[in-house]
C-alpha cells in the first residue's frame, strides 16, 4: 500500500530538521526522503519511519501536522503514468544499492576483525611461553572463532548477492523503455570469484588450526622415553663415609 505525506515540507521547515538528518534518523536513503517531502507516493512502512523520526526530533504537536493520505493501487485497466512507475522502480533501486554498499562494508569489517583476533590467538599460541600449558585450549578456540566468522561471512555474502541480483533486475526494467541504451556487461571472474577466494582462505586457516591441534594432542599423549646412552641416576642412598672411618 502506497501513501502520500502532506505538510511534511512545512513540518520540517518549522522544526528546523534537514532532509539529511531525517534520512539518517529514519534509516532511509536521501532520495526516498526527498520523494516524501515532495508529496510523492511512498510505501506505508516508509511513512511510519519518517513520522517516527520527526517525532523523535520535534514535539508531537508539530509531527501531528503531517497528514497521511492513502494512494490506492490503480486497476489493471488504468494506465499508470510513466513518471510514477519509473520513480517507484528508481526508489527500490536506490535502496538496494545502499543496502548492497552497507553489506560490502560489513563484510570487510568482519574480515578485518577476524584478522585482528586471529593475530592475537596465534601470538598467544606460539609466541607466549607463559601460556604453553593452555596451548591446546587456545588452538581449539582458534578453530571455533574461524568457524563462527566463516558462517558470518557466508550469510553476509548471501545478502550481498541478493541485492546484486535485485539491482540487475531493476536495471533491465528501467532500460526497457530505452532501446538505444546499452550498458557494459558485468565483468566475469576469469578464474575464481571473490567469494570463492574468501572461502578458500577460511578453509586453509581452519585446516591450519586443526593440524596444530592434532599435533598438540599427539605430543601430550606421547610417552616420554629415556635415552639409554645417558647415565642413569642412582636412586640408592650413597654410603655413609663417616661410618667407614676408624674411630
ABEGO torsion letter per residue (X at the ends): XBBBBBGAAAAAAAAGBBAAAAAAAAGBBAAAAAAAAAGBBBBAAAAAAAAAAAAAABBAAAAAABBBBBBBBBBAABBBBAAAAAAAAAAAAAAAAAAAAAAAAAAAAAAAAAAAAAAAAAAAAAABAAAAAAAAAAAAAAAAAAAAAAAAAAAAAAAAAAAAAAAAAAAAAAAAABAABBBBBBBBBAABBAAAAAAAAAAAAAAAAAAAAAAAAAAAABBBBBBAABBBBBABBBBBAAAABBX
